[in-house]
Amino acid sequence: MSWQSISVKESLAKIKRAGKLQKSQYLENGPFPVIDQGEGQIAGYSDNEEIVQKSPLPLVVFGDHTRRVKLATEPFVCGADGTQLLYPNTEDIDPVFYYYAIKNIDLSNYFYARHFKFLKDQEFQYPDLASQRRIVSVLSAYDDLIENNRRRIALLEETARLLYREWFVHFRFPGHEHVKIVDGVPEGWLPKTIGEHCPLVYGKALKADSRVPGECDVFGSSGIVGSHNKKFVSGPAIVVGRKGNVGSIFWARRDFWPIDTVYYVAPENCDFFTYYALQHVTFINTDVAVPGLNRDFAHSRELLIPTEALLETFHSHVEPIQAQIGLLERQSTELSKARDLLLPRLMNGRLEVTA
């Protein structure tokens, strides 16, 4: 098998961007996912068909600031600034192989905000199309399983969210027909501010070049942004977006490091009711230049706390769901590790895939 070399800059075709969406315009639901800075997860949704990126697909999305790479296989909307669209300009390169080639490029030594200018100068190798597609078939098998797990996790999360909404928003909890409603609130339920119920604690800065890959997740306002060999907080706990993705809520299952763009709730104040309750709080951006969440403002928001008996019943329903989500996440982590071990060996020809 003969391989050729080409730089990313030489490989690029010119692509007309259909449009982009600012974070303030992201919707909770909609027909088109928003891909923001190449994040692994969907950042939001849009119903604006005029700015939907429909072709060419599949398309490589590179996060200029995050250095993350995503393969977009369905119509999508580009998020805020910093999202680069990549597609090969030659019939000799399979678009999905191109995604893995870009993913395999190491930019860890570049800590400048505009990583794309460094990426363009990097070279990668590629064999003939038939060999490319055999390599793709191996790597995509892992990614297909990971994507299947992601979809299952999304369905399980939605099941738990709907249960929370049914019980604690619409007040259709078990036995609700026998409970008096006093001033619009079920008898025995108490309002508490977030500051009283689950105070928010500031995260701590941890620059990308200071992280040592390890077993502790590093959380930013968009979710897990890396790993580290030391923890700042023992999991499980709740993470709340402070800068950038204001009010985003994440459940940190294991020991983790929340960076300075987030708050966290101390583990002793965390449970699944609080996790879902915080998702229903309207957190307003309180900064002008960079989106930000003021802690005093957040602490003043109210939660309605049900009776202990109902909380126990809710957790008995949700904990098995969350346990299944945790299992699927661990499976996906192991699949990612296996794929990432294969990736460099397949992409430089050290490991050959025969027909």
C-alpha positions as CSV (number, residue, x, y, z in Angstrom):
1,M,0.0,0.0,0.0
2,S,1.5,3.3,-1.1
3,W,0.8,6.5,0.9
4,Q,1.0,10.1,-0.2
5,S,1.5,13.3,1.9
6,I,-0.5,16.5,1.7
7,S,-1.0,19.5,3.9
8,V,-4.4,20.4,5.4
9,K,-4.2,23.7,3.5
10,E,-3.6,22.0,0.2
11,S,-6.4,19.5,0.8
12,L,-9.1,22.1,1.6
13,A,-12.0,22.9,-0.7
14,K,-13.7,26.3,-0.5
15,I,-17.1,25.9,1.3
16,K,-19.8,28.5,1.5
17,R,-21.0,28.7,5.0
18,A,-24.8,28.8,5.1
19,G,-24.8,31.0,8.2
20,K,-24.2,30.9,11.9
21,L,-26.1,31.4,15.2
22,Q,-25.1,33.3,18.3
23,K,-25.5,31.6,21.7
24,S,-28.4,33.8,22.6
25,Q,-30.4,32.4,19.7
26,Y,-29.9,28.7,20.6
27,L,-33.2,26.9,21.3
28,E,-33.8,24.0,23.7
29,N,-35.5,22.0,21.0
30,G,-35.7,22.4,17.2
31,P,-35.3,20.5,13.9
32,F,-31.7,21.4,13.4
33,P,-28.8,20.7,15.9
34,V,-26.3,23.5,16.5
35,I,-22.6,22.5,16.4
36,D,-20.5,25.0,18.3
37,Q,-16.7,24.9,18.1
38,G,-16.6,21.2,17.2
39,E,-18.0,20.2,20.5
40,G,-18.7,16.5,20.9
41,Q,-22.2,17.1,22.1
42,I,-24.9,19.2,20.4
43,A,-24.8,22.8,21.9
44,G,-28.5,23.6,21.1
45,Y,-31.1,23.7,18.4
46,S,-32.4,26.0,15.7
47,D,-35.5,26.3,13.5
48,N,-33.9,28.8,11.1
49,E,-33.8,26.8,7.8
50,E,-32.1,29.7,6.0
51,I,-28.8,29.1,7.9
52,V,-28.8,25.3,7.8
53,Q,-25.6,23.7,6.4
54,K,-27.0,21.0,4.1
55,S,-24.0,20.3,1.9
56,P,-21.5,19.0,1.4
57,L,-22.1,16.2,3.9
58,P,-20.4,14.5,5.7
59,L,-18.4,17.6,6.8
60,V,-15.6,18.0,9.3
61,V,-16.2,20.6,11.9
62,F,-13.1,22.0,13.7
63,G,-13.3,24.1,16.9
64,D,-10.8,26.9,16.4
65,H,-10.5,27.5,20.2
66,T,-11.3,24.0,21.5
67,R,-9.2,22.0,19.0
68,R,-12.1,19.5,18.9
69,V,-13.1,17.7,15.7
70,K,-16.6,16.5,14.8
71,L,-18.0,14.7,11.8
72,A,-21.4,16.2,10.8
73,T,-23.4,13.7,8.9
74,E,-26.8,15.4,8.9
75,P,-27.9,19.0,8.2
76,F,-26.9,21.4,11.0
77,V,-26.4,25.0,12.0
78,C,-23.0,26.5,12.8
79,G,-22.7,28.0,16.3
80,A,-20.8,31.1,17.3
81,D,-17.4,32.3,16.0
82,G,-14.6,29.8,16.0
83,T,-16.2,27.0,14.1
84,Q,-14.3,25.9,10.9
85,L,-15.8,23.8,8.2
86,L,-13.4,21.4,6.5
87,Y,-13.8,19.2,3.4
88,P,-11.2,17.7,1.0
89,N,-10.9,19.3,-2.4
90,T,-9.7,16.1,-4.2
91,E,-11.6,13.0,-5.3
92,D,-8.6,11.0,-4.0
93,I,-9.6,11.5,-0.3
94,D,-12.7,10.0,1.3
95,P,-14.5,12.7,3.5
96,V,-14.8,10.3,6.5
97,F,-11.1,9.2,6.2
98,Y,-10.4,13.0,6.1
99,Y,-12.2,13.4,9.4
100,Y,-10.0,10.7,11.0
101,A,-6.9,12.2,9.4
102,I,-7.7,15.7,10.9
103,K,-8.6,14.0,14.3
104,N,-5.2,12.3,14.3
105,I,-3.2,15.6,13.9
106,D,-1.6,16.6,17.3
107,L,-2.1,20.2,18.2
108,S,-1.3,19.7,21.9
109,N,1.9,21.9,21.6
110,Y,-0.1,24.9,20.3
111,F,-1.8,26.9,23.0
112,Y,-2.8,29.9,20.9
113,A,-6.5,30.7,20.6
114,R,-6.5,30.4,16.8
115,H,-5.5,26.8,16.4
116,F,-6.8,26.7,12.8
117,K,-3.8,28.6,11.4
118,F,-1.5,25.9,12.9
119,L,-3.7,23.1,11.6
120,K,-3.6,24.3,8.0
121,D,0.2,23.9,8.0
122,Q,0.1,20.3,9.2
123,E,0.5,17.3,6.9
124,F,-1.2,14.0,6.8
125,Q,-0.8,10.8,4.7
126,Y,-3.4,9.0,2.7
127,P,-3.4,5.7,0.7
128,D,-5.7,4.8,-2.2
129,L,-9.5,5.2,-1.8
130,A,-10.2,1.5,-1.3
131,S,-7.6,1.3,1.5
132,Q,-9.0,4.6,3.0
133,R,-12.5,3.0,3.1
134,R,-11.3,-0.1,4.8
135,I,-9.6,2.0,7.5
136,V,-12.9,4.0,7.9
137,S,-14.9,0.8,8.3
138,V,-12.7,-0.2,11.3
139,L,-12.8,3.2,13.0
140,S,-16.4,4.0,12.3
141,A,-17.5,0.7,13.9
142,Y,-16.3,2.1,17.2
143,D,-17.9,5.5,16.6
144,D,-21.2,3.9,15.5
145,L,-21.3,2.1,18.9
146,I,-20.4,5.3,20.7
147,E,-23.1,7.2,18.8
148,N,-25.7,4.5,19.6
149,N,-24.8,4.8,23.3
150,R,-25.2,8.6,23.0
151,R,-28.7,8.2,21.6
152,R,-29.6,5.7,24.3
153,I,-28.3,8.1,27.0
154,A,-30.3,11.0,25.5
155,L,-33.5,8.9,25.7
156,L,-32.8,7.9,29.3
157,E,-32.1,11.5,30.3
158,E,-35.3,12.6,28.6
159,T,-37.3,9.9,30.5
160,A,-35.9,11.2,33.8
161,R,-36.6,14.9,32.8
162,L,-40.2,14.1,31.8
163,L,-40.7,12.3,35.1
164,Y,-39.4,15.3,37.0
165,R,-41.6,17.7,35.0
166,E,-44.7,15.5,35.5
167,W,-44.2,15.3,39.3
168,F,-42.6,18.6,40.3
169,V,-43.8,21.1,37.6
170,H,-47.3,19.8,36.7
171,F,-47.8,18.4,40.3
172,R,-49.0,15.0,39.0
173,F,-47.0,13.0,41.4
174,P,-48.1,9.7,43.0
175,G,-51.0,10.5,45.4
176,H,-51.4,14.1,44.2
177,E,-55.2,13.7,44.2
178,H,-55.1,13.4,48.0
179,V,-52.8,16.4,48.6
180,K,-54.2,19.9,49.2
181,I,-52.9,22.8,47.1
182,V,-52.3,25.8,49.3
183,D,-51.5,29.1,47.5
184,G,-50.7,27.2,44.3
185,V,-48.2,24.8,46.1
186,P,-48.8,21.2,47.4
187,E,-49.2,21.1,51.1
188,G,-45.9,20.3,52.8
189,W,-43.7,21.6,50.0
190,L,-41.3,24.4,50.9
191,P,-39.7,27.2,48.7
192,K,-35.9,27.6,49.2
193,T,-33.4,29.7,47.4
194,I,-30.5,28.0,45.6
195,G,-28.2,29.7,48.1
196,E,-30.1,27.9,50.9
197,H,-30.5,24.5,49.2
198,C,-27.4,24.0,47.1
199,P,-24.9,26.9,47.3
200,L,-22.7,27.4,44.2
201,V,-18.9,27.1,44.7
202,Y,-16.4,28.7,42.3
203,G,-14.3,26.3,40.2
204,K,-10.5,26.7,39.9
205,A,-8.4,27.6,36.9
206,L,-6.5,24.8,35.2
207,K,-4.8,25.7,31.9
208,A,-4.8,23.2,29.1
209,D,-1.0,23.0,29.1
210,S,-1.0,22.2,32.9
211,R,-3.3,19.2,32.6
212,V,-1.9,15.7,32.9
213,P,-4.3,13.1,31.3
214,G,-5.8,11.0,34.0
215,E,-8.9,9.6,35.6
216,C,-10.5,12.9,36.6
217,D,-12.7,14.8,34.2
218,V,-12.1,18.4,33.6
219,F,-15.4,20.4,33.4
220,G,-15.9,23.7,31.6
221,S,-19.2,25.4,30.8
222,S,-19.7,23.2,27.7
223,G,-19.2,19.9,29.7
224,I,-16.1,17.7,29.9
225,V,-13.2,19.5,28.1
226,G,-10.4,17.1,29.0
227,S,-9.0,15.0,31.9
228,H,-6.4,15.4,34.6
229,N,-4.5,13.2,37.0
230,K,-5.6,15.1,40.1
231,K,-9.1,16.0,41.4
232,F,-10.4,19.2,42.8
233,V,-13.8,17.9,43.8
234,S,-14.9,14.3,44.7
235,G,-17.8,13.1,42.6
236,P,-20.6,12.7,42.1
237,A,-21.6,16.4,42.1
238,I,-23.3,19.0,40.0
239,V,-21.6,21.5,37.7
240,V,-23.2,24.8,36.6
241,G,-21.9,27.0,33.7
242,R,-20.7,30.4,34.9
243,K,-19.0,31.9,31.8
244,G,-19.8,31.3,28.2
245,N,-22.5,28.6,28.4
246,V,-24.4,30.3,31.2
247,G,-26.5,28.0,33.4
248,S,-25.6,24.8,31.7
249,I,-26.0,21.8,34.1
250,F,-23.9,18.7,34.2
251,W,-23.8,15.6,36.5
252,A,-20.1,14.8,37.3
253,R,-20.2,11.1,38.1
254,R,-16.6,10.7,39.2
255,D,-13.8,12.8,40.8
256,F,-13.3,15.9,38.7
257,W,-11.8,19.4,38.3
258,P,-14.2,22.2,37.6
259,I,-12.3,25.1,35.9
260,D,-13.0,28.8,36.5
261,T,-15.7,29.0,33.9
262,V,-18.1,27.0,36.1
263,Y,-19.5,26.7,39.6
264,Y,-20.1,23.4,41.3
265,V,-22.4,22.2,44.0
266,A,-20.6,20.5,46.9
267,P,-21.3,16.7,46.8
268,E,-23.1,16.7,50.2
269,N,-25.7,19.1,48.7
270,C,-26.2,17.0,45.5
271,D,-28.9,14.6,44.5
272,F,-30.8,13.8,41.3
273,F,-33.8,16.0,42.3
274,T,-31.5,19.0,42.6
275,Y,-29.8,18.1,39.3
276,Y,-33.1,18.2,37.4
277,A,-34.5,21.1,39.4
278,L,-31.5,23.3,38.4
279,Q,-32.2,22.5,34.8
280,H,-35.6,24.2,35.2
281,V,-34.2,27.4,36.7
282,T,-34.0,30.4,34.3
283,F,-30.4,31.7,34.7
284,I,-30.0,35.1,33.1
285,N,-26.7,36.4,31.7
286,T,-25.6,39.2,34.0
287,D,-22.5,40.3,32.2
288,V,-22.2,42.5,29.1
289,A,-19.0,41.6,27.3
290,V,-18.7,37.9,28.0
291,P,-21.8,35.9,29.0
292,G,-21.6,35.3,32.7
293,L,-23.8,34.2,35.7
294,N,-23.6,36.3,38.9
295,R,-23.5,34.0,41.9
296,D,-25.6,36.3,44.1
297,F,-28.3,36.4,41.4
298,A,-28.2,32.6,41.0
299,H,-28.4,32.2,44.8
300,S,-31.6,34.3,44.8
301,R,-33.5,32.0,42.5
302,E,-36.0,29.7,44.2
303,L,-36.6,26.0,44.1
304,L,-39.7,24.3,45.4
305,I,-38.7,21.4,47.7
306,P,-41.2,18.5,48.0
307,T,-41.6,16.2,51.0
308,E,-38.9,13.8,52.0
309,A,-41.2,10.8,51.2
310,L,-41.8,12.0,47.7
311,L,-38.1,12.7,47.2
312,E,-37.3,9.2,48.2
313,T,-39.9,7.8,45.7
314,F,-38.5,10.0,42.9
315,H,-34.9,8.8,43.5
316,S,-36.1,5.2,43.6
317,H,-37.3,5.8,40.0
318,V,-34.4,7.9,38.7
319,E,-31.4,6.1,40.3
320,P,-31.8,3.0,38.1
321,I,-32.0,5.2,35.0
322,Q,-28.9,7.1,36.0
323,A,-27.1,3.8,36.8
324,Q,-27.8,2.7,33.2
325,I,-26.6,6.1,31.9
326,G,-23.4,5.6,33.9
327,L,-22.8,2.2,32.4
328,L,-23.3,3.4,28.9
329,E,-20.9,6.3,29.5
330,R,-18.2,3.9,30.8
331,Q,-18.7,1.7,27.7
332,S,-18.3,4.7,25.5
333,T,-15.2,5.8,27.3
334,E,-13.6,2.3,26.8
335,L,-14.7,2.3,23.1
336,S,-13.1,5.8,22.7
337,K,-9.8,4.6,24.3
338,A,-9.7,1.5,22.0
339,R,-10.4,3.7,18.9
340,D,-7.8,6.2,19.9
341,L,-5.2,3.5,20.2
342,L,-6.0,2.2,16.7
343,L,-6.3,5.6,15.1
344,P,-2.6,6.6,14.8
345,R,-1.5,3.1,13.8
346,L,-4.1,3.0,11.0
347,M,-3.5,6.5,9.8
348,N,0.2,6.1,9.3
349,G,0.1,2.6,7.7
350,R,1.7,0.8,10.6
351,L,-1.4,-1.4,10.9
352,E,-2.9,-2.5,7.6
353,V,-6.5,-3.4,7.0
354,T,-6.8,-6.1,4.4
355,A,-9.9,-6.6,2.2
